[in-house]
Structures are given as structure tokens and as C-alpha cells.
Amino acid sequence: MTLVILGEIGQLGLELARRTDPAETVILGREVAEFTDPESCAALVRDSGASAVINTVAYTAVDQAEREEALAATINATTPGAI
């Protein structure tokens, strides 16, 4: 089984990466995945051959998200939906 974890710098992503078998886990962070591009993220996951995916990516800066509503919606809804 191959597990893909999206997001590697937040609390959840770091903890999941620490607790999984590196031989069976692919971690995709910002340097590889462009979370504002739903189709490219979906392609990365598809091409990984993953058996399971855990998405830990989220736009969580509430005040800033109110100013950048479209960006927050893409990261929190559209990209996960594409995956």
C-alpha cells in the first residue's frame, strides 16, 4: 500500500509523516505540489499510484482568508475536490 500525505509543514502533516513507514509513504509539500492548482495536484496524486490519500493542507489564516476568499476556497475546497 502506498500512502500519500499532502502537506508536510503543518502540525498534522508532520505528525503523520513521523508515524508512517517512509517506504510506503509519499509526502507532497509545497516544493512539489501547487495547492492553488487543483488539476496539477490531482495529477500528482494520480501519478503516485497511491492506495490512500490524506490531505492535511488548509488555508487557516481566518482574517486573511476573508480578504483572499477565492484563494482560500481553492485550497480548502476546489483542490481537495479535484483530488
Secondary structure, DSSP 8 states (H G I E B T S, - for coil): --EEEE-SSSHHHHHHHHHS-GGGEEEE-TTT--TT-HHHHHHHHHHHT-SEEEE------HHHHHHSHHHHHIIIIIHHHH-
